[in-house]
């Protein structure tokens, strides 16, 4: 569902090779697709938009952020809109009503999760696998709060997904020798 002003995209087309006007058109189409989603699906996204501050709103809902979702969905505005709306629903589920709309920082949504972030070693390998996917290794150690660790993993996952090497996906490896989950 690509607008005729933008043209069609092949799997080999890169986001950087698009003209700024084409990117702008795709973002505009994505916004239309977001508005077209059923209101029930958009509840978390709308609540976050209303509750986050002006600066966070620019980061979380700005065109650059939407472009990240477009890249993930091979420049398909409808798929990117579905992913964006679903992202906010999942973020509310993981962080809860009191924190999901806050910035994903140690001063914001992760303010109670410092120990979970420090409980493991997070390693992104410099080389991708044979299929071009980024490789993330999590060396867990010690005891931790499960919900707090879920929030930490959500944060780390988001950081990894912004890396160019994650365009084709991410392989997560976990080593949990002598780890106890509470």
Residue frames as a rotation matrix with the C-alpha (Angstrom) as fourth column:
UNK 1
0.578 0.816 0.000 0.00
0.816 -0.578 0.000 0.00
0.000 0.000 -1.000 0.00
UNK 2
-0.412 -0.786 -0.460 2.53
0.660 -0.606 0.444 2.55
-0.628 -0.121 0.768 -1.18
UNK 3
0.482 0.578 -0.659 1.35
0.051 -0.769 -0.638 5.90
-0.875 0.274 -0.400 -2.57
UNK 4
0.701 -0.161 0.695 1.97
0.710 0.248 -0.659 6.36
-0.066 0.955 0.288 -6.30
UNK 5
0.878 -0.401 0.261 4.01
-0.337 -0.905 -0.259 9.50
0.340 0.140 -0.930 -5.54
UNK 6
0.370 -0.752 0.546 6.52
-0.731 0.127 0.671 7.33
-0.573 -0.647 -0.503 -3.70
UNK 7
0.002 -0.326 -0.945 6.65
-0.851 0.496 -0.173 4.33
0.525 0.805 -0.277 -5.99
UNK 8
0.927 0.293 -0.234 7.16
-0.164 0.878 0.451 0.71
0.338 -0.379 0.862 -5.12
UNK 9
0.195 -0.869 0.455 9.95
-0.976 -0.127 0.175 -0.67
-0.094 -0.478 -0.873 -3.00
UNK 10
0.463 -0.159 -0.872 11.87
-0.182 0.946 -0.269 -3.84
0.868 0.283 0.409 -3.55
UNK 11
0.924 -0.124 -0.361 13.41
0.379 0.404 0.833 -5.71
0.043 -0.907 0.420 -0.66
UNK 12
0.059 -0.997 0.049 16.82
0.992 0.053 -0.115 -4.41
0.112 0.056 0.992 -1.74
UNK 13
0.220 0.079 0.972 15.78
0.263 -0.965 0.019 -0.74
0.939 0.251 -0.233 -1.52
UNK 14
-0.458 -0.436 -0.775 17.39
0.861 -0.002 -0.508 1.01
0.220 -0.900 0.376 1.42
UNK 15
0.527 0.692 -0.492 15.80
0.816 -0.574 0.067 3.70
-0.236 -0.437 -0.868 3.50
UNK 16
-0.029 -0.644 -0.765 18.79
0.266 -0.742 0.615 6.01
-0.963 -0.186 0.193 2.97
UNK 17
-0.841 -0.330 0.430 18.38
0.471 -0.051 0.881 5.80
-0.268 0.943 0.198 -0.81
UNK 18
0.129 0.960 0.247 14.89
0.991 -0.134 0.005 7.33
0.038 0.244 -0.969 -0.64
UNK 19
-0.482 -0.172 0.859 14.40
0.310 -0.951 -0.016 10.98
0.820 0.259 0.511 -1.40
UNK 20
-0.983 0.096 -0.155 13.39
0.115 -0.335 -0.935 13.09
-0.142 -0.937 0.318 1.63
UNK 21
-0.481 0.861 -0.167 10.05
-0.876 -0.463 0.134 13.81
0.038 0.211 0.977 -0.05
UNK 22
-0.094 0.410 -0.907 9.38
-0.292 0.860 0.419 10.07
0.952 0.305 0.039 -0.37
UNK 23
-0.733 -0.225 -0.642 10.20
0.513 0.436 -0.739 9.53
0.447 -0.871 -0.204 3.31
UNK 24
-0.905 0.426 -0.003 7.95
-0.350 -0.748 -0.564 12.43
-0.243 -0.509 0.826 4.26
UNK 25
-0.219 0.852 -0.475 5.12
-0.845 0.078 0.529 10.93
0.488 0.517 0.703 2.20
UNK 26
-0.255 0.067 -0.965 5.56
0.178 0.984 0.021 7.53
0.950 -0.167 -0.263 3.86
UNK 27
-0.937 -0.090 -0.337 5.49
0.347 -0.134 -0.928 9.10
0.039 -0.987 0.157 7.33
UNK 28
-0.670 0.739 -0.072 2.34
-0.735 -0.674 -0.079 11.02
-0.107 0.000 0.994 6.39
UNK 29
-0.065 0.626 -0.777 0.72
-0.553 0.625 0.550 7.79
0.830 0.466 0.306 5.14
UNK 30
-0.589 -0.210 -0.780 1.74
0.442 0.725 -0.529 6.02
0.677 -0.656 -0.334 8.33
UNK 31
-0.967 0.253 -0.023 0.05
-0.133 -0.581 -0.803 8.73
-0.216 -0.774 0.595 10.40
UNK 32
-0.268 0.905 -0.331 -3.14
-0.927 -0.147 0.346 8.26
0.264 0.399 0.878 8.37
UNK 33
-0.112 0.153 -0.982 -2.91
-0.096 0.982 0.164 4.49
0.989 0.112 -0.096 8.94
UNK 34
-0.912 -0.216 -0.348 -2.45
0.322 0.147 -0.935 5.04
0.254 -0.965 -0.065 12.69
UNK 35
-0.735 0.678 0.024 -5.58
-0.623 -0.660 -0.420 7.20
-0.269 -0.324 0.907 12.78
UNK 36
-0.083 0.718 -0.691 -7.45
-0.818 0.346 0.459 4.48
0.568 0.604 0.559 10.87
UNK 37
-0.778 -0.213 -0.591 -6.68
0.113 0.878 -0.465 1.81
0.618 -0.428 -0.659 13.49
UNK 38
0.278 0.930 -0.238 -9.63
0.445 0.095 0.890 1.01
0.851 -0.354 -0.388 15.77
UNK 39
0.269 -0.118 0.956 -9.77
-0.605 -0.793 0.073 3.26
0.750 -0.598 -0.284 18.84
UNK 40
0.966 0.117 0.229 -9.61
-0.253 0.590 0.767 0.19
-0.045 -0.799 0.600 21.11
UNK 41
0.607 -0.794 0.033 -6.19
0.759 0.567 -0.321 -0.69
0.236 0.220 0.947 19.67
UNK 42
-0.030 -0.643 0.765 -4.90
0.373 -0.717 -0.588 2.87
0.927 0.267 0.262 20.08
UNK 43
0.866 0.499 -0.031 -5.80
0.216 -0.316 0.924 3.34
0.451 -0.807 -0.382 23.75
UNK 44
0.514 -0.738 -0.437 -2.28
0.731 0.111 0.673 2.94
-0.448 -0.666 0.597 25.15
UNK 45
-0.377 -0.679 0.630 -0.74
0.908 -0.404 0.108 5.08
0.181 0.613 0.769 22.40
UNK 46
0.156 0.530 0.834 -3.27
0.318 -0.826 0.465 7.87
0.935 0.193 -0.297 22.89
UNK 47
0.942 0.177 -0.285 -2.85
0.312 -0.152 0.938 7.82
0.123 -0.973 -0.198 26.66
UNK 48
0.124 -0.975 -0.183 0.94
0.899 0.032 0.436 7.99
-0.420 -0.219 0.881 26.31
UNK 49
-0.330 -0.219 0.918 0.64
0.747 -0.656 0.112 10.88
0.578 0.722 0.380 23.85
UNK 50
0.530 0.647 0.549 -1.55
0.140 -0.704 0.696 12.82
0.837 -0.292 -0.463 26.28
UNK 51
0.970 -0.059 -0.238 0.54
0.240 0.044 0.970 12.07
-0.047 -0.997 0.057 29.38
UNK 52
0.136 -0.991 -0.015 4.11
0.975 0.131 0.178 12.46
-0.174 -0.039 0.984 28.16
UNK 53
0.192 -0.154 -0.969 5.74
0.242 -0.950 0.199 15.87
-0.951 -0.273 -0.145 28.23
UNK 54
0.846 0.177 -0.503 6.34
-0.358 -0.510 -0.782 18.00
-0.395 0.842 -0.368 25.18
UNK 55
-0.068 -0.953 -0.296 9.99
-0.975 0.000 0.223 16.95
-0.213 0.304 -0.929 24.83
UNK 56
-0.608 -0.121 0.785 9.16
-0.170 0.985 0.020 13.25
-0.776 -0.122 -0.619 25.17
UNK 57
0.484 0.858 0.170 6.27
0.077 0.151 -0.985 13.63
-0.872 0.490 0.007 22.75
UNK 58
0.584 -0.333 -0.740 8.71
-0.790 -0.443 -0.424 14.87
-0.187 0.832 -0.522 20.10
UNK 59
-0.544 -0.836 0.075 10.99
-0.815 0.548 0.189 11.89
-0.199 0.042 -0.979 20.71
UNK 60
-0.635 0.305 0.710 8.36
-0.008 0.916 -0.401 9.18
-0.773 -0.260 -0.579 21.08
UNK 61
0.286 0.882 0.376 5.90
0.526 0.183 -0.831 10.40
-0.801 0.435 -0.411 18.43
UNK 62
0.163 -0.300 -0.940 8.08
-0.535 -0.828 0.171 12.46
-0.829 0.475 -0.295 16.08
UNK 63
0.779 0.169 -0.604 8.80
-0.627 0.222 -0.746 11.70
0.008 0.960 0.279 12.44
UNK 64
-0.239 -0.938 -0.250 12.21
-0.873 0.320 -0.369 10.19
0.426 0.130 -0.895 13.22
UNK 65
-0.572 0.108 0.813 10.61
-0.551 0.684 -0.478 7.71
-0.608 -0.721 -0.332 15.58
UNK 66
0.533 0.838 0.115 7.96
-0.412 0.376 -0.830 6.79
-0.739 0.395 0.545 13.02
UNK 67
0.424 -0.472 -0.773 10.70
-0.857 0.066 -0.510 6.29
0.292 0.879 -0.376 10.42
UNK 68
-0.637 -0.642 0.427 12.22
-0.756 0.627 -0.185 3.61
-0.149 -0.441 -0.885 12.67
UNK 69
-0.130 0.695 0.707 8.95
-0.187 0.683 -0.706 1.66
-0.974 -0.224 0.041 12.49
UNK 70
0.751 0.350 -0.560 8.76
-0.578 -0.063 -0.814 2.17
-0.320 0.935 0.155 8.72
UNK 71
-0.137 -0.886 -0.443 12.25
-0.951 0.243 -0.193 0.73
0.279 0.395 -0.875 8.30
UNK 72
-0.649 -0.076 0.757 11.29
-0.495 0.798 -0.344 -2.26
-0.578 -0.598 -0.555 10.44
UNK 73
0.127 0.841 0.526 8.32
0.126 0.512 -0.850 -2.90
-0.984 0.174 -0.041 8.16
UNK 74
-0.521 -0.465 0.715 10.08
0.712 0.226 0.665 -2.49
-0.471 0.856 0.213 4.80
UNK 75
-0.982 0.037 -0.186 8.53
-0.098 -0.936 0.337 0.93
-0.162 0.349 0.923 4.16
UNK 76
-0.463 0.885 -0.049 4.94
0.518 0.314 0.796 -0.34
0.720 0.343 -0.604 4.45
UNK 77
-0.696 0.154 0.702 2.96
-0.463 -0.843 -0.274 2.41
0.549 -0.516 0.658 6.23
UNK 78
0.401 0.916 -0.001 0.05
-0.621 0.273 0.735 0.13
0.674 -0.294 0.678 7.21
UNK 79
0.482 -0.301 -0.823 2.34
0.507 0.862 -0.018 -2.49
0.714 -0.409 0.568 8.77
UNK 80
-0.638 -0.760 0.123 4.42
0.388 -0.456 -0.801 0.21
0.665 -0.463 0.586 10.47
UNK 81
-0.306 0.627 0.716 1.26
-0.698 -0.659 0.279 1.77
0.647 -0.415 0.640 11.92
UNK 82
0.707 0.555 -0.440 0.14
-0.169 0.735 0.656 -1.62
0.687 -0.390 0.613 13.31
UNK 83
0.073 -0.779 -0.623 3.58
0.731 0.467 -0.498 -2.16
0.679 -0.419 0.603 14.84
UNK 84
-0.714 -0.355 0.604 3.65
-0.029 -0.847 -0.531 1.33
0.700 -0.397 0.594 16.37
UNK 85
0.134 0.857 0.497 0.23
-0.777 -0.221 0.590 0.95
0.615 -0.465 0.636 17.98
UNK 86
0.750 0.102 -0.653 1.12
0.156 0.933 0.325 -2.55
0.642 -0.346 0.684 19.18
UNK 87
-0.325 -0.943 -0.073 4.41
0.444 -0.084 -0.892 -1.23
0.835 -0.322 0.446 20.60
UNK 88
-0.554 0.136 0.821 2.53
-0.581 -0.770 -0.265 1.14
0.596 -0.624 0.506 22.92
UNK 89
0.614 0.789 -0.018 0.16
-0.584 0.469 0.662 -1.60
0.531 -0.396 0.749 24.05
UNK 90
0.516 -0.508 -0.689 3.11
0.520 0.826 -0.219 -3.86
0.681 -0.245 0.690 24.91
UNK 91
-0.545 -0.746 0.383 5.00
0.164 -0.543 -0.823 -1.02
0.823 -0.385 0.418 26.57
UNK 92
-0.051 0.606 0.794 2.01
-0.844 -0.452 0.290 -0.36
0.535 -0.655 0.534 28.85
UNK 93
0.832 0.361 -0.422 1.81
-0.161 0.884 0.438 -4.06
0.531 -0.296 0.794 29.67
UNK 94
0.189 -0.869 -0.458 5.52
0.657 0.458 -0.599 -4.23
0.730 -0.188 0.657 30.59
UNK 95
-0.738 -0.609 0.290 5.91
0.264 -0.657 -0.706 -0.90
0.620 -0.444 0.646 32.42
UNK 96
-0.339 0.693 -0.637 2.43
0.923 0.115 -0.366 -0.50
-0.180 -0.712 -0.679 33.91
UNK 97
0.510 0.732 0.452 0.05
0.798 -0.599 0.069 2.46
0.322 0.325 -0.889 33.91
UNK 98
0.843 -0.126 -0.523 2.29
0.271 -0.741 0.614 4.66
-0.465 -0.659 -0.590 36.05
UNK 99
0.077 -0.956 -0.282 5.46
-0.108 -0.289 0.951 4.48
-0.991 -0.043 -0.126 33.95
UNK 100
0.111 -0.092 0.990 4.80
0.792 0.610 -0.033 3.37
-0.600 0.787 0.140 30.37
UNK 101
0.821 0.287 0.494 4.52
0.542 -0.666 -0.513 6.90
0.181 0.689 -0.702 29.00
UNK 102
0.739 -0.615 -0.274 7.75
-0.240 -0.620 0.747 8.10
-0.629 -0.487 -0.606 30.68
UNK 103
0.455 -0.667 -0.590 11.02
-0.821 -0.059 -0.567 8.25
0.344 0.743 -0.574 28.72
UNK 104
0.928 -0.202 -0.313 12.98
0.252 0.959 0.130 4.99
0.274 -0.199 0.941 28.75
UNK 105
0.008 -0.910 0.414 15.76
-0.277 -0.399 -0.874 6.39
0.961 -0.108 -0.256 30.94
UNK 106
-0.478 -0.265 -0.837 17.04
0.665 0.513 -0.543 5.72
0.574 -0.816 -0.069 34.46
UNK 107
-0.977 0.182 -0.109 15.27
-0.070 -0.764 -0.642 8.90
-0.200 -0.620 0.759 35.55
UNK 108
-0.382 0.873 -0.302 12.05
-0.902 -0.279 0.330 7.92
0.204 0.399 0.894 33.79
UNK 109
0.566 0.759 -0.322 10.37
-0.708 0.648 0.282 4.57
0.423 0.068 0.904 33.23
UNK 110
0.358 -0.517 -0.777 13.45
0.250 0.855 -0.454 2.63
0.900 -0.031 0.435 34.38
UNK 111
0.056 -0.382 0.922 13.94
-0.690 -0.682 -0.241 4.50
0.721 -0.623 -0.302 37.67
UNK 112
0.484 0.175 0.858 13.25
-0.816 0.445 0.369 1.34
-0.316 -0.878 0.358 39.71
UNK 113
0.994 0.035 0.105 15.20
0.013 0.904 -0.428 -1.01
-0.110 0.427 0.898 37.45
UNK 114
0.434 -0.898 -0.075 18.84
-0.877 -0.402 -0.264 0.00
0.207 0.180 -0.962 37.83
UNK 115
-0.148 -0.538 0.829 19.74
-0.701 0.649 0.296 -3.26
-0.697 -0.538 -0.474 39.58
UNK 116
0.602 0.404 0.689 18.10
0.173 0.776 -0.606 -5.32
-0.780 0.484 0.397 36.81
UNK 117
0.948 -0.288 -0.135 20.14
-0.232 -0.336 -0.913 -3.46
0.217 0.897 -0.386 34.21
UNK 118
0.136 -0.958 0.253 23.28
-0.970 -0.181 -0.163 -4.09
0.202 -0.223 -0.954 36.24
UNK 119
0.402 0.110 0.909 22.51
-0.571 0.806 0.155 -7.79
-0.716 -0.581 0.387 36.92
UNK 120
0.650 -0.144 0.746 23.71
0.515 0.805 -0.294 -9.01
-0.559 0.575 0.598 33.55
UNK 121
-0.462 -0.774 -0.432 26.30
-0.055 -0.461 0.886 -8.33
-0.885 0.433 0.171 30.96
UNK 122
0.703 0.704 0.099 24.71
0.150 -0.010 -0.989 -7.21
-0.695 0.710 -0.113 27.71
UNK 123
-0.409 -0.909 -0.083 26.96
-0.036 -0.075 0.997 -7.81
-0.912 0.411 -0.002 24.73
UNK 124
0.827 0.520 -0.216 26.31
-0.229 -0.041 -0.973 -6.95
-0.514 0.853 0.084 21.10
UNK 125
0.156 -0.806 0.570 28.72
0.604 0.535 0.591 -8.85
-0.782 0.252 0.571 18.91
UNK 126
-0.230 -0.330 -0.915 30.52
-0.362 -0.844 0.396 -6.75
-0.903 0.422 0.075 16.30
UNK 127
-0.926 -0.104 -0.364 29.76
-0.377 0.320 0.869 -9.23
0.026 0.942 -0.336 13.50
UNK 128
0.085 0.996 -0.013 26.31
-0.981 0.082 -0.176 -10.29
-0.174 0.028 0.984 12.30
UNK 129
-0.006 -0.027 1.000 25.35
-0.110 0.994 0.026 -13.95
-0.994 -0.110 -0.009 11.82
UNK 130
-0.768 -0.377 0.518 25.36
0.386 0.372 0.844 -15.63
-0.510 0.849 -0.140 8.38
UNK 131
-0.044 0.852 0.521 21.94
0.995 -0.010 0.101 -14.10
0.091 0.523 -0.847 7.65
UNK 132
-0.457 -0.256 0.852 22.98
0.365 -0.927 -0.083 -10.55
0.811 0.273 0.517 8.49
UNK 133
0.649 0.760 0.028 21.19
0.234 -0.235 0.943 -10.42
0.724 -0.606 -0.331 11.86
UNK 134
-0.043 -0.604 0.796 22.67
-0.739 -0.517 -0.432 -8.66
0.672 -0.607 -0.424 14.89
UNK 135
0.113 0.007 -0.994 23.72
0.447 0.893 0.057 -10.99
0.887 -0.451 0.098 17.71
UNK 136
0.119 0.052 0.991 22.94
-0.751 -0.648 0.125 -10.04
0.649 -0.760 -0.038 21.30
UNK 137
-0.186 -0.219 -0.958 24.27
0.410 0.869 -0.278 -12.05
0.893 -0.445 -0.072 24.23
UNK 138
0.376 0.359 0.854 22.90
-0.671 -0.531 0.518 -11.72
0.640 -0.768 0.041 27.73
UNK 139
-0.412 -0.553 -0.724 25.07
0.247 0.697 -0.673 -13.21
0.877 -0.456 -0.151 30.47
UNK 140
0.523 0.720 0.457 22.74
-0.315 -0.334 0.888 -13.30
0.792 -0.609 0.052 33.44
UNK 141
-0.530 -0.642 -0.554 24.01
0.345 0.434 -0.832 -13.49
0.775 -0.632 -0.008 36.95
UNK 142
-0.998 0.039 0.041 22.51
-0.053 -0.352 -0.935 -13.31
-0.022 -0.935 0.353 40.40
UNK 143
-0.359 0.928 -0.100 18.96
0.890 0.307 -0.338 -12.99
-0.283 -0.210 -0.936 41.63
UNK 144
-0.997 0.072 -0.014 16.61
-0.073 -0.943 0.326 -10.41
0.010 0.326 0.945 40.26
UNK 145
-0.273 0.960 -0.060 13.01
-0.140 -0.101 -0.985 -9.32
-0.952 -0.261 0.162 40.20
UNK 146
-0.398 0.114 0.910 11.35
0.762 0.593 0.259 -10.86
-0.510 0.797 -0.323 37.14
UNK 147
0.654 0.726 0.214 9.16
0.730 -0.531 -0.431 -7.85
-0.199 0.438 -0.877 36.25
UNK 148
0.603 -0.527 -0.599 12.07
-0.277 -0.842 0.463 -5.47
-0.749 -0.113 -0.653 36.66
UNK 149
-0.476 -0.805 0.354 14.19
0.055 0.375 0.926 -7.67
-0.877 0.460 -0.134 34.39
UNK 150
0.053 0.579 0.813 11.39
0.941 0.244 -0.235 -7.67
-0.335 0.777 -0.532 31.78
UNK 151
0.917 0.265 -0.298 11.50
0.195 -0.950 -0.244 -3.87
-0.348 0.165 -0.923 31.76
UNK 152
0.129 -0.956 -0.264 15.28
-0.397 -0.294 0.870 -3.94
-0.909 -0.008 -0.417 31.43
UNK 153
-0.490 -0.270 0.829 15.06
0.520 0.673 0.526 -6.38
-0.700 0.689 -0.189 28.53
UNK 154
0.570 0.744 0.349 12.41
0.769 -0.334 -0.545 -4.19
-0.289 0.578 -0.763 26.86
UNK 155
0.774 -0.335 -0.538 14.79
-0.264 -0.942 0.208 -1.24
-0.576 -0.019 -0.817 27.10
UNK 156
-0.280 -0.946 0.162 17.83
-0.263 0.238 0.935 -3.16
-0.923 0.219 -0.316 25.85
UNK 157
-0.155 0.303 0.940 15.78
0.797 0.601 -0.063 -4.64
-0.584 0.739 -0.334 22.99
UNK 158
0.859 0.511 -0.029 14.72
0.415 -0.728 -0.546 -1.19
-0.300 0.457 -0.837 21.90
UNK 159
0.413 -0.792 -0.450 18.33
-0.532 -0.611 0.587 0.01
-0.739 -0.003 -0.673 21.93
UNK 160
-0.470 -0.596 0.651 19.45
0.125 0.685 0.718 -2.99
-0.874 0.419 -0.247 19.87
UNK 161
0.212 0.653 0.727 16.65
0.844 0.254 -0.473 -2.52
-0.494 0.714 -0.497 17.34
UNK 162
0.882 0.088 -0.462 17.93
-0.071 -0.946 -0.316 0.97
-0.465 0.311 -0.829 16.56
UNK 163
-0.124 -0.992 0.008 21.29
-0.260 0.041 0.965 -0.42
-0.957 0.118 -0.263 15.41
UNK 164
0.091 0.115 -0.989 21.82
-0.986 -0.127 -0.105 -0.69
-0.137 0.985 0.102 11.64
UNK 165
-0.809 -0.493 -0.320 22.98
-0.537 0.842 0.060 -4.31
0.240 0.220 -0.946 12.10
UNK 166
-0.703 0.599 0.383 19.51
0.028 0.562 -0.827 -5.24
-0.710 -0.571 -0.412 13.40
UNK 167
-0.392 0.574 -0.719 17.71
-0.874 -0.476 0.097 -4.44
-0.287 0.666 0.689 10.11
UNK 168
-0.300 0.233 -0.925 17.45
-0.568 0.735 0.369 -8.14
0.766 0.636 -0.088 9.24
UNK 169
0.719 0.594 -0.360 16.60
-0.027 0.542 0.840 -9.19
0.694 -0.594 0.406 12.78
UNK 170
-0.036 -0.689 0.724 18.32
-0.935 -0.233 -0.268 -9.96
0.354 -0.686 -0.636 16.06
UNK 171
0.237 0.000 -0.971 19.52
0.174 0.984 0.042 -13.24
0.956 -0.179 0.234 17.50
UNK 172
0.356 -0.069 0.932 19.29
-0.866 -0.398 0.301 -13.31
0.350 -0.915 -0.201 21.32
UNK 173
0.037 -0.388 -0.921 21.51
0.222 0.901 -0.371 -15.72
0.974 -0.191 0.120 23.19
UNK 174
0.476 0.179 0.861 21.23
-0.743 -0.442 0.502 -16.12
0.471 -0.879 -0.078 26.93
UNK 175
-0.273 -0.580 -0.767 23.47
0.181 0.753 -0.633 -17.85
0.945 -0.312 -0.101 29.43
UNK 176
0.329 0.559 0.761 21.89
-0.637 -0.464 0.616 -18.32
0.697 -0.687 0.203 32.82
UNK 177
-0.038 -0.419 -0.907 24.18
0.421 0.817 -0.395 -20.64
0.907 -0.396 0.146 34.77
UNK 178
-0.571 -0.175 -0.802 23.55
0.811 0.032 -0.585 -20.32
0.128 -0.984 0.123 38.51
UNK 179
-0.844 0.373 0.385 20.71
-0.323 -0.927 0.192 -17.85
0.428 0.038 0.903 38.09
UNK 180
-0.659 0.690 -0.300 17.68
0.723 0.472 -0.504 -17.88
-0.206 -0.549 -0.810 40.34
UNK 181
-0.603 0.561 0.567 14.48
0.058 -0.678 0.733 -16.20
0.795 0.475 0.377 39.24
UNK 182
-0.919 0.345 -0.190 12.30
0.170 -0.089 -0.981 -14.70
-0.356 -0.934 0.023 41.97
